[in-house]
Amino acid sequence: MFTTATPVFLALSALLFLPPQIQASVITPLRVQDDVTINNVKVPVVLGVRSLDGDALLCQSIFDQVMKRVADKIDLSFAYVAEIDTSDKDFGVSCESGFRECAGNVQQLCVHKYEPDRWWQFVMCQNYHGRDSVGSPDIAFKCARSALIDWENGVDQCIGSDGSGTGAEGVRLLRQNVKATREAEIDTSCTIVINNTPVCIHDGIWKGCEEGHTVEDFVRQINTEWNKINNAAFGNLFEGDY
């Protein structure tokens, strides 16, 4: 005898038929009612930045507050604004503020790869010491300790055991990131991209922020995109902000 399927059952069944772009998204468990858990398709959020740039640090300080509200709904990453430069002997990349900025980019990329759960704390620690300290090996070591990062879990080889940011893997990650950033046509620090759509830029002043540029505005936009993505995957199970 057949019974009417519950919304949660239908949502779980829908996992088998997700479109490829959603299957490729970062998915984590989410509790929706009582003891029932389904999957949470996170919203990709990208900050186009230069690690020594004041505009980038401002955006990151705002997103530190955003993260406290919707960290479980977003997959946050950085797109580094720089130029591929095969004549550069250290990175093969030209960063606007020079060696230290490229080194800071590499440090952040390596921590993001090997210690993703502690990456944001590491970045906030670097910023706390001032933008002129980003990229410094001493500050990288200090922030790794502060964030309880296992330095020998691949981070050291990626960055370089001396913390310089010139490790072969880290340099390769930076080149790949810069190439992807250019292909995405992100050329200003700081550019905020939510679910593959540029929504706001801070370049001395806020520009092109049609939906606003406060913490509340970004939280609202993320919640809207999260609802769209997850409703597409699971029907209208998600309504309102969680």
N, C-alpha and C positions, 0 to 999 in steps of 0.2 A: 504494500500500500504506500503511495507517495504522499509526502507531507510538503507543505509550503516551505521553501528554503528561506532561512533567515538572511538578513542583509550581510551579516558577518560571514556566513557560509558562502554566499555568493561572492563576497570580496575575496575570500581565500581561494575560491575556485578560479577567480579571474586571474590570479597569479600565473596560471598556466598559459594564458593567452595574451600576456602583456606585449605591446609593440616593442620592437628592438630598442628604440631610444630610451624607453623606460626600463627595460631589462638591464641596460647598460648603466643606469643611474646607481648611485650609492643607496642601498636599502638597509634600514635598520629596524629592529622590532619597535612597535609602538602599541601601548595598551589603550584600548578605546572604550571598554566597558567591562566591569566586573573582572573576571579572570581570563578574558579573551584577548589575545595578542595577534595583531596582523602586521604587515610590513609597512614601513614608512619610506616613501620615495623622496629623497632630499632634493631641495632646490639648489642647483649650482649657482654659486655667487663668486664672482671674480673681482678682485681689486687690481686695476692696472696701476702699478706703483714703480717708484725708484726708491730703494731702501734708505737713501739719505735725504730724501725730498721732504720738505715741510708739509706740502699738500698731502703726501702719502701718510705722514704721521698723524695729520688731522683726521683723515678718513679712518685710519686704523683706530684712533681713540674713540671715534663715534661707533665703529663696529665692535669695539670692546663692550659697549653698552648693548648693542644689538645682539651680540652673542649671548649675553646673559638672559635674553628673552627668548631667542629662537635657535639656540645652538643645535638642538636636536632635529631641526628642520632644514638645515643648510649644509652644503658641502662647500666650504670656503677655501679659496686658493688665491695666490698672487700671480699676476702676469707682469713680468718685468719689462719696463720700457727702456730699451737700449738698442744698439745697432750691432749687427754682425760685422766684425772687422777682422779679417784673416791676418792682418798685419800686427795685431795685438798679440804679443808673445805670451802673456799670462793667461788670458781668457778666450782669445779669439772673438772678443766682444768689446765694444766701446760703450762705457757707461758715462753719462753726462758729468758726474762728479768724480770720475776717475777710478783708480784701483780700489779704494776703500768701498765704494758703492758696489762694484762688481763682487768684491769679497763678501759684503753683507748679503747680497742676493744669493750667493752660493751657500753661505751659512744657513740661511733661512730655508732654502730648497732642500738641503741635506737633512735638516732636522724635520722638515715636513715629511720627507720620505721615510725616515727611519723611526721617528718618534712623533707620529701625527697627533696623538692625544695630548702631547705636551708642547707642540709647535707654537700654538698661539701664546702660551705663557712665555715661551722663549722670546718671541717677537716683542711682546709687551715689555719684557725686561730690557731688551736692547733699547727700545724707545725711551724707557724710563731714564736711562743713562745719557740721553741726549743724542740727537741725530749724528753729531760728529763722532760719537762712539760706536755707531753701527759699523760693523766690519772689522772692528778691533779684535784681535785674537784674545786679548785679556778679558774683554767684555763677553766674548762668545763663551769662554770657559766659565766665567762667573755666572752667566745666565743659564748655562747648561746645568750647573750645580743647583741654582735656584729653582729650576724647573724639574729637578730630579731626573734629568736625562741620562740614560746609559750611554756615555760617550763612546764606549768601545763596542756598541751594538751596531757598528757600521758607520756611525756618524763621523768618527775620527778619520777613517779612510776616505770618506766622501768629501769632507771639508779639507782634509790634510791634517796630519797628526799634530802639526804646529798651530792649527787654528787659522791659518792664513787665508783659507778659501781657495787655494790653488790645487786642491786634490783633483785627480783626473776625472773621477766620477762627477764631482760637483761642477767642474767646468763643463763637462758634457751636458749635465742637466740644465745649466744656465744657457748654453747655446740652443738647446732644444726649446726651452721656455721662451727665449727671446724670438726665435723663429716663429713659434706659434702665436706670440703676441703680435708680431708684425702681420702675420696672415689674418689675424682677427681684426686688424686695423685699429688696434688700441695703441695710440701714440701720445697720450697725455697722462701724466701722473698728477692727480689721482682720478681714474675712471672707474665708476662703479657699474658692474654688469650683473643683472639679476635674471636668471633663467635665459641666458644667451642674448639679453637685450640691454644695451647701454641705457641706464636710467638717470645718470647724474655725473657731473664732472666738477672737481674743485681744482682750479688752476689760478690761484690768487683769490678768486671769488667763485661762488657756486654758479654753474652754467648748465642749461638744458635740463633742469630738475623739475619736470612738469608735475611730478607727483610729490614734490617736496624733498627736503634734505635733512630733516631731523631724525633722531633715533626712532621716534614714533612713525614717521613716514616710511622709513626703510623696513621696520617691523611689519607695518601694514602691507607693504608691497610683497614682502616675503610670504606672509600668511596667505595673501591672495594667490600667489603663484603655487604655493604648496597645496592649497585647496584644489586648484585647477589640475595639477599633476596627479594628485591622489584620487580625485573624483574620476579622472579619466581611467585610472587603473582599477578602482574599486566601486564605481558607481557613485551615487550621492550619499555615501556613508559619512563623509566629512562635511560638516557645515559649521560655519563660524570659525572663530579663532580658538586654538587650544594652547 
